């Protein structure tokens, strides 16, 4: 099989499990179906409690769903369960190819299972690197290892493609296509506006309380969940949010708090009392579904995040992003002027946010930056490659 074609008689299988993976692979699924390509979806099960609303929003009905019986939280245990379960699914489905996304444990296990069964692998969002083995952990090594197994490498940017070239990946296997997060964000925002206008979708009640504030104040969206930020990092981010809110009575914050106790317990310990006192200005809510998160970003002056996906979604929606990490595998965001790396130091976060909100020119320049992650046609380019089109 060449690097630019795949059989069309058997299905292409999309294998994902986490919330960001679902969002970013939904445009590929829709485009393949639009072209009449047989396509199937396996949900590998990690974020099941958050997945259903996404599947409803994107009109996806997974043909396969793993029921992982996890006995502990170790990555080795999760990888072993995924590898065995996914192998059984692939043997049943007999796919022509398996598409994986990004850098999660399900990404690596999906690629391993396909490799063992001699099934070609397409890696979407390939080539991202921080060059720091444990930042982020385990994602940096997951994506490096997946690159060793993949048949097609769908790089979001020229920089990502250059990373793959330096690792010895053949040029004809690498395709610079953009990032599917842009496709999802642009399409999702248009769908959100339609649903809200028609009354077919209502925002969660915590966000409803923020809506009156937007008429005279400014909103910041905050997310934080990375393993390397657990503990002191999350604590200092929360303290920075508290200081910003106390210093600026015009400011409101929406923070969808990750469900992991390593994150949630720290955030609520630092901000729970303040959220009660500042009701209507500080929204500590459970993880939001995708439409609600898009609404937050659309209505925010800027975003504070350690998430990779929100770096891309913020750029797609022209919202500046301050990255709450010491490195980013998406340096194009910084190079384009659409974001900056601020880490988790409380003083630095407070200083950067205060400067941007007080000095509107820099914030305006960041909002006007050209999105480095694509034009919303990434899924079309991926489908072209898989169908052998040029």
N, C-alpha and C positions, 0 to 999 in steps of 0.2 A: 504494500500500500504506500502511495506517495504521501508527502507531507501536506498535500493540498486537496485530498479527496477522501471520501468515506463511502462505504456501501450505503444504499438507500433502502434496501429491503427490510432490514432490522431496525429497531428503534435506536435513536441516540438517547442515552440515559443521563439525566442530570442528577447528580448525587450531592445533596447538601443537608445541613442540619441546623445551622444557627440562623438567627434572625437576619444579620447582614447578608449572609449567603443567599437566603430566600429573596430578599429585596433585589440583590444585584443579578441574580440569575433569572428572575421573572421576565425581563425583556427578551432574553435569549429564548426562553421557552415560548413566549408569544410569537416571536418572529419565525421560529422553526415551524410552529403549528400553522402560521399564516401561509407558509410556503408549501404546506402539505407533507412536510417531513414527519415520519413516525418519530414520536418523542415520548419518553416516559420520565417520571419523577420519582426519586426515592428520598424520603425524609429520614435522615439518620438519627433524629430523635433528641438532640441535646436541648433545644429550646422549645419543646412541645407546647408549653403553657403560653408562649408568645406567638406561636406559628399560625394558629388557625385564623386569626383576624387578617394576617398577611395573605394567606391562601384565599380567603374570601375577597379581599381587596383586589388581588391580581387574577382572580378566577382560575386558580390552580387546584387540581384535585390529584394529590399524589397517588400513584398506582401502588407504591410500596411504602411501608412505614415500619421502621424498626422499633421494637419494644425492648429497650436496653434495661437489663436488671443489674443496675450498678450497686455494688456492695461498699464502695468507698469512692473518694474523690480523686484518686491518683490518675495521672495521665496515662500511665502504663496500662492500668486496668481498663480505662476508657478505650484506648487504642486497640487493645486485644478484643474487646467486645465488638467494636466497630468492624474490625478486620474480618472476624469470623462471620458476623451477621451479613455484612455487605457481600462477601464472597458467595454466600448462599443466594442472595438476591440476584447477583449477576449471573449465576449459573442458571437460574430460572428464567431471567429476562432475555438472556442471549443478546445483549446490545451490540450494535455495530461500533459504538464508541461510548466512552464515559466522559462527561464534562464535570470538572471540579472547579471550585472557586477559591482563590485567595490562599489562606494560610492557617486554617484552624486544624484541630486534631482530626475532624471529619474529612478535611481536604486530603491530608496525608494518608489516612486509612483508606479512603476511597481510591486514591491513586495506587496504593499498594495492592489492594484487592484486584483492581483491573490489570495491573502489571502481571500478577501471578497467573491470571487467566488469559494472558496474551490479548487483552482488549486495548485498542488505542485510546490514549488519554488526551483530552484537551484541557489545558490549564488556563482558565480565565483570570485575568489580573495577575499575570505572570511577570516576574522580574523585579518586584519590589524588594528593596534591600535597605537596611540600616547599617550593615556591616558590623553590627554589634551582636554577638551570638545570643545574648540573653536580653536584648532590648529590641523588640518585645519578646518575651518568653511565653510559650515555646514557638511563637509564630515565625520568628526569623529562620529558624532551622526547618520548620515545616515547609516553608515555601522553597528553601534551597533544595531540600530532599525531593519535593514534588517535581522540581525542574529536572532532576536526574531521571525521572520516570516518564515525563510527558512526551507526547508525539507532536502536538501543536501547542505553541506558546503564544497566548493572546495577550500581548503586552499593552498596557494602557497608554504608555508614552514612549518617546524615543529614548529617554533616559533609562527606562526599565528594559528596553530592548538592548541597550548598550551594556547593562549589567549582565544580561544573559550571554551576550557575545564574549564578554570577558571571562565567563565561566565555560566557554567552549561549546555553547549551543550552536548548532548549524544555522546559518542565516536563513535558509529556506524553510526552517521550522518555526521561525519567529515572525509574528504578524502584529504590527502596530495598529491597533484598532480603536483606541480610546477606552474609557471606563464605563461599564454598564451602569454604574451608580448615577451617571448623568442622565442616561436614558430613563432610569427609574424615577429620578427626582423630577425631571421636567414633565414626564407623563403623569406621574403621581400628583404633582401640584395642579396640573390642569384638571385632573379628575376630582381632586379635592375641592377646588373652587366650584365645579359643577354640582357636586353632591351637597355642599353647604348651601349653595344658592337655591337648590331645589328642595331643601329640607330633608333630603334622604340620608344625611349624616349629621350627627350632633357631636360636638366636642365633649370630652370627658368633663365632668362637673368641676374638677379643680382648675381646668383651663378656662372654663366659663367665667370663673371668678376673676381671672386675669383680664378678660376682654375689656371691661370698663377702664382699666388702667391705661390701655394703649392710647386712649384719646389725649392724655396729657403727660404720659411718662414713657419710659423706654424699657424694653425687655431684653434680657440676656438669657440664652439657653445654655445650660451646663449639663454635661454628662461626664462620668468618670467611672471606669471599671477595670482598667488594665491591672494585671497581676503585680507588675512592678511598682504600682502606686498604692497597693494595699498598705494600710497602716499610716505611717507618717505623711505620705503623699496625699491621700484622700483627706486626712485631717487638715493639712495645710491649705488644700483647695477650699474646703468648707470654711475655714477661718478667713480666707481671702474673700469669699462670698459674703460672710457676715460683715466684714469691715466695709465692703463696697456698699452694701445696703444701708448700713448705719450712717455712712458719710453722705449719701445722696438720696434724699427723700423722693426723687423722681424716678428712681430705679426699681424695677421688678425683676425677679429671677424665677425661671421655670427649670426645675431640676428633676428629671425623671430618674429616680434612684434605682440603681441596679439591685436585683433581688438577692445577690450573694451576700450573706451576713458579713463577710469581710469588708464589704463596701457599705451596706445599709446601716449596720450598727454604728459605724464611725460617723456617717453623715447625720444620722438622727441624734447621736449623742452631742454633736457639735451645733446642730442647727434646729433641733426639735423645738426648743423653747422659743427661739427667735421666730420660727414659722408661726407659732401660736400668736405671738405679739404683733407680727407683721402680716396678719392674714390679708390676702389680696395682693401682697407684694412678694411673698416668698412661697412658691408652690413646690413642696416636696411630695411628689406623686409617684405611684408605681410606674414601671416602664410603660411608655406610651406605645400605642399602635402606630403604624407608619404614617397614616394620614395626620394624626395629631402631632407627631414629631415634625412633619413637614410644615404644619401650621405654625408651630413654635418658631422654626427657622425662618419662615417667611416674614414673621412679625418681629424678629429680633434685630437689634442693632448689631450684635455680634454673637458668636458662640465661643464658649470655653469647653474644650473636649480633649480626651485622650483617645478618642475613637478615630479609626482610619476612615470609616464610611462617612462620618459627619464632615471630615475635611473635604471630601469630594462633594457631598450634598451641599455644604455651605458655598463652595465655589460655584456649583451649578445654579444656585439661587441668589448669587451675588451677595452673600453674607460673609463678612470677614471672620476668620477662624483663628483663635489663639490656642495653640497646641500645648496641652498640659503634660508634656513629656520632654525629655532631654534630647531626643532624636525623633526624626520622622522618616519613614520609608517613602514618603510622598514629598520629596524636596521641591517638586515642581510648584506646589502651592506657595512655598516661601519665595521661590525664584520669580513667580508671576506677580508677587506683591499682594496676593489675596489672603495671606496669613502670616503668622509668626510663631516661632517656638518660644514658649515662656517657662516651661518646666512646671514645678509644683511649689516653688518658693513663694510664700505668701506675699512678701513685699514686692516681688517682681510682678506677680499677677495684678495686685492692686495698682501698682504704678502704671503698668501698660494699659489696663482697662480705663483708668482715670484719664490718662493722657488722650486716648482715642476718643473717649466720650466728650472730653472738654475741648479738644482741638479737632473740629469737624473735618478739616481738610484732609488729614491722613486717613480718617475713616472713609471719606468719600473716595479717595484714590483706591483704597483696598476694595471697595464695592465695585469700582469701575474696572478692576483688573480682568483681563481676558482669562476665561476658564481654561486651565492647562490640561484638563482631563477629558476633553472631547466635546462633540457637538450634538450628542443625542442619537447618533446613528451607529453606535458600537455594535449592537445586536445584529444589525444588517450585515456589517462587515464580517462578523464571526460566522453567520449563516452562509455568506458567500464563500468563505474558505472551506467550510465543511461540505458544501455542495460542489466544490471544485471550480467555482466561478472565479474570474479574475477581474 
